[in-house]
Amino acid sequence: MSARISLVDAAALGVSRIRMPSWSHRHDHFEIDIKNGKLGPTILLWSPPNRRFYKRDPISLPTNRILPDKRMFVPYRGPDGVPFKEAAK
C-alpha cells in the first residue's frame, strides 16, 4: 500500500489523480487542479454513480470543501478519460 498523502502533498509532487483507499468503487478518484506546484481552486470527483445522481461525471467541487492538509489519499493508478468511462460501466 502506498503512503498516504494530502491534497497539498499531491500538488507539490505533481500527482493529479488521487483516491481514498476506503472508497467503495475502485474507480472513484479526485482529479486535482495543480497550478505551479500548488493546489488549484477546484477538484473533479470521478465516480461511476455520479452519472446516476448528477447526470454527469465528473462533478466539480471547490478545493476548500476537502481537508487539504489531511494525509488520507493515495495516488490513483486506474484508467482515466475514455478508458475510465468504459471501465466504470
Secondary structure per residue as TSV (DSSP state, phi and psi in degrees):
chain	resnum	aa	ss	phi	psi
A	1	M	-	360.0	140.4
A	2	S	-	-73.0	154.1
A	3	A	-	-65.7	145.8
A	4	R	-	-74.4	142.0
A	5	I	B	-130.5	160.1
A	6	S	-	-96.0	173.8
A	7	L	H	-61.7	-41.2
A	8	V	H	-63.3	-44.6
A	9	D	H	-59.4	-46.7
A	10	A	H	-59.0	-44.2
A	11	A	H	-62.3	-44.7
A	12	A	H	-63.3	-33.5
A	13	L	H	-84.8	-9.2
A	14	G	T	78.0	21.2
A	15	V	-	-92.6	106.1
A	16	S	-	-90.0	-14.7
A	17	R	E	-123.2	121.9
A	18	I	E	-137.1	162.7
A	19	R	E	-150.7	162.2
A	20	M	-	-92.4	131.7
A	21	P	T	-58.6	-25.2
A	22	S	T	-83.2	-6.6
A	23	W	-	-63.7	141.6
A	24	S	S	-69.8	-37.7
A	25	H	S	-97.8	132.8
A	26	R	T	-64.6	-16.0
A	27	H	T	-101.3	1.8
A	28	D	-	-66.6	129.9
A	29	H	E	-164.0	160.9
A	30	F	E	-97.4	142.8
A	31	E	E	-113.4	113.4
A	32	I	E	-94.4	150.9
A	33	D	E	-88.4	120.8
A	34	I	E	-114.5	124.4
A	35	K	E	-123.0	110.5
A	36	N	T	53.0	43.5
A	37	G	T	77.1	6.2
A	38	K	E	-116.3	154.8
A	39	L	E	-68.7	126.8
A	40	G	E	-81.0	-176.7
A	41	P	E	-79.1	-15.5
A	42	T	E	-130.8	156.3
A	43	I	E	-130.4	138.0
A	44	L	E	-99.7	130.2
A	45	L	E	-101.7	112.2
A	46	W	E	-94.9	122.2
A	47	S	-	-158.6	129.4
A	48	P	T	-52.4	-39.2
A	49	P	H	-66.3	-15.1
A	50	N	H	-54.7	-39.7
A	51	R	H	-61.5	-37.7
A	52	R	H	-72.4	-43.5
A	53	F	H	-87.3	-35.5
A	54	Y	H	-115.9	-3.7
A	55	K	S	64.6	19.2
A	56	R	S	-159.6	157.7
A	57	D	S	-151.1	117.2
A	58	P	S	-91.3	174.6
A	59	I	E	-111.7	149.5
A	60	S	E	-98.4	136.6
A	61	L	E	-127.8	144.4
A	62	P	E	-70.0	139.1
A	63	T	G	-55.2	-35.0
A	64	N	G	-70.2	-2.3
A	65	R	G	-83.3	-13.1
A	66	I	S	-113.5	146.9
A	67	L	-	-71.9	102.5
A	68	P	T	-68.8	-23.3
A	69	D	T	-101.6	-3.3
A	70	K	-	-80.4	124.5
A	71	R	-	-83.7	90.6
A	72	M	-	-135.8	6.3
A	73	F	B	-113.5	160.4
A	74	V	E	-129.6	156.7
A	75	P	E	-60.6	140.0
A	76	Y	-	-86.2	127.8
A	77	R	-	-117.4	15.2
A	78	G	S	-88.2	-172.5
A	79	P	-	-70.9	160.6
A	80	D	-	-137.6	172.6
A	81	G	H	59.7	-137.9
A	82	V	H	-60.8	-44.3
A	83	P	H	-57.9	-35.4
A	84	F	H	-61.8	-48.1
A	85	K	H	-61.9	-37.7
A	86	E	H	-69.7	-43.8
A	87	A	H	-68.8	-28.4
A	88	A	T	-84.9	-4.2
A	89	K	-	-66.2	360.0
